[in-house]
Amino acid sequence: MGGVFRRLISLFAASRRPELPVEHAQLALLESTLDYRFRDRALLTASLMHRSYYSGTESNGAGRSNERMEFLGDSVLSLVVNDYLYHRYPEKSEGELTKMKSVVVSKQVLAHLAKKINLGSFVLVSDNAQRAGVSTMDSVLSDTLEAVFGAVFIDGGFEAARRCVMKVLPDNLNDVVYKEESINYKSLLQEYIQALHKVPPRYRVQSTTGPDHDKEFVVEVVVKGNTLGQGAGKTKKIAEQEAAREAYRRLTNAMTGN
């Protein structure tokens, strides 16, 4: 395992970029929040670069953006969370740990954590993207946070990255895993389905009942013509969330045999 990480460090260190126009005071503030001081701050600034920061073709932007660090940080984050859950919950089965981990590292939870540390104010985007609010988008915030974890890993190794991840994560991950209101099942289901089928789930209203001031919607979620779940609620949004929850739980329970 150590050899693999050392090779990954070498691979990513070889692609370090020159320091970007970010104020040192800003970087110091972010380092303080992360409780980690970079030896090479160019890595930190590189982790903050959205693909829109560079002008030119999309491929150029992607090649020089933080997406490679995000790729690495995603794996680092998963290992840290898996290690934590494995030792914190010795009574849990593999399937239960898998479901717990999927919530903790989900995009909406990461975006929430990124907002708590005000990461959006550090994200480097183009002027047009800034005006469009790209730096505050949940997907951008979650991806950038993963990239930051990747940068810490490259700069200081796995133990430094582990400490950084645990600094950002809530003290009690139970609160994240078991509070229903913190779980966006639509987002979880979309990530799960797209990883399997490369297509997003679709939601369609099955029925609407009641007067205009007190309607109830029944919505089903469909993938490739197959209904995976159904939910009801006073708004379509609530019904879609319920349908996604039923579908996600059904799929993950089938996967783990529970």
N, C-alpha and C positions, 0 to 999 in steps of 0.2 A: 504493500500500500504506500509506504514512504517513497519508494522508487518512482511510483506513478506520479505522486504529487510533485516530486522534484523535477520530473520531466515536464510536467505541466507548467511549473514555475519558469523553467527555462524557455518554454515555448512562448509564454505570454510576455515575459520580460524582454524577449527579442523584439517585440512589437511596440515598445514604449514610445510615446509621442512627446514632442517638446511641450514644455509648460505653456498653458493657455493664459489668456488675459483675465485671470481671476485674482482679486485682491488677496494678499497674504492674510489680512485680518479676517476675511471671510473663510478662508481655508482653515485658519486657526480655530475659528468658532465651530466649524463643522468637526474638526478633529477633537475639540473639547467635548462636543456632544457624543461623539463616537467613543470617547475615552481611548483614543489611539493617535499617536503622533507619527506621521509618515516620515520615513527616511528619504523617500523620493516623492515629493508632492506632485510631480508630473503625473504619477499614477492616479492620484486622487482627482486631479482635474480631468484626466482622460475618462475616468469613470462617470463623470458628470455630463459628458457630451452626448446630446441627442443627435440623431442623424441629420436633422435639419440645420445644425450649427454650421455646416459647411455648405457653400454654394456649389453648384454644378449638378452632375447627374446623381440620381438616387443611389446608384451603385458606389459612387465615390463617397457619398455621405455614410452609407452603411459600412464601407471599409474602414473609415476613420472614426466611426462613432464608438459608443460604449458597448455595442452589442456583443463583441467578443468577451469582454469582461463580464457582461451579464450572463453569458453562457457558463463561464467558470464559476461565477458567484452563485448561480442556481444550484450547482452541484455541491459547493461548499456549504451553503445554507441547508440543503437537504441532509447532508451528513451530520451537521451539527444538531439539527432537530431530531434526526433519527437516533443519534447517540443519547441525547437528553431524554427522549421518550422511552428508549429501551431501558435506561437505568432508573428513571423516575417511576415507571409503571411496570414492575417485574411481573405483575399478575395478568397483564394484558396479552391477548393473542396477537399473532402477526397481522391478522385482518383488522383487529381493533386499532393497533398501532398505525397501520397504513391509513385508516380513515382519519385518525387524529392528526397525523402528519399532513394529510391533504388539506385540512382546514388551516393549520398553522402557516403553511407556505403558500396558501392560495393568494391570488392577485389582490383580492379585496382586503385581506388582512395585511398584506405587505404595504399596500397603498395607505391604509389607515396608520400603520406604524411610521411610514415616510412622512405623513402629514404631522404626526406628533413631534417629529424632530425638524419640521419645517424644511424638508429636503427640497421642495419645489423652488425655494428661493435661490438654490445653488445650481439648479439644472441649466445647462448651456443649450439654448435653442436659437434659431434664427429670429430676426426681428418680426417677420410675418408670423412665425409660430408662436412667438411671445404674445403678439396681439390676439391670436386665436385661442390663447389659454392652454397651449399644448403642455407647458411645464406643470400645470395643475391637474392634468388628466391622470386618472388612477393607473392606467396601463403604463404610462411614462414613469410615474413615481415608483411603482413596484419594480419595474425593470431597472431603474436607476439605483434603487436600494440594493438589488442583487449585484449590480455592477460595482457598487462601493464595497460590498463584501468581497468580491473578486479582487479588487485592488488591494484591500488589506491583506488578503491571502498571498498575493504576489509579493507585496512589500515586506510582510513580517512572518509569513508561514501560517500553518493551520491553527496553532494555538492562539495566535493573535487574532485570527479571523473568528475563532470560536468565542473568544472573549467579547469581540465586537458584536457578533450576532446576539449573544446573550445579554449584552448591554441594551440593545435595541428592543429585543423581545420583552413582553410583559413578564414581571417576576413570577406570576402564577399562570402558566399556560393553560391550566384548567379553565380559567375564565374565558379564554379564546375558544377552546375546544367545545365546551359544554353550554355556553350561552347561545341559545338559538338565535337571538336577535343579532348576534355578531356574524352569523353565517349567511352569506349570499349564495343560496343554492343554485340560482340561475348561472352565476359565474362559475361555480364549481362544476356544474353539469356541462357547461360549454367547454371548459378546459378538458374534461374527461372525454366527451364525445369527439371533439376535434382531434384529440390525440389518437383515438381509435379509428375514426372514419373519415377524418379530414373534411368534414362538413359540419356546420353548426346545427344545433337542434332548432326546430320551428315550433311556434306556439300558435294555436288556433282556438277561437272561441267555439265551444261545443253548444252552449246554450246561455240564454240571458233570461232571468225571471224577475218578477217584482215590478213595482211602480218606479218611475224615474228617480224619485228621491230615495229609494231603498232597493236598488237593484242588487242581484247576486249573479256573478259570472262563473261559469264552469269552463275551464280551459284545459286542453290536453297538449302535451308536448310530444312531438313526433320527430323521428329520425328515419330517413329513407322509407317513409310510408308506414313505419311501425310506431304505434302509440306506446310510449314508455311510462307515462304517468299522467294523472289527472288531479286538478285542484280546483277549489272553489273559494270565492272571496267577494267582498263588497266592491272591489275594483279589479280591473284586469291585471294590474300589477301584482296585487296580492294573490290572485288566482294562479298567475304564472309562477310565482315563487313557490306556492304550495305544490303545483304540478312538478316543478323542478326538484323539490325536496323528495317527493315520492319516487320520482324516476332515479335520482341519484342514490337514494338509500336502497332501492331495489337492485340497481346495477352493482353497487359495491357489496351488498350482502351476497349476491349471486357469485361475485368474484371470490369472496372469502369463504363461501359455503355456510354462512350464518343465516 
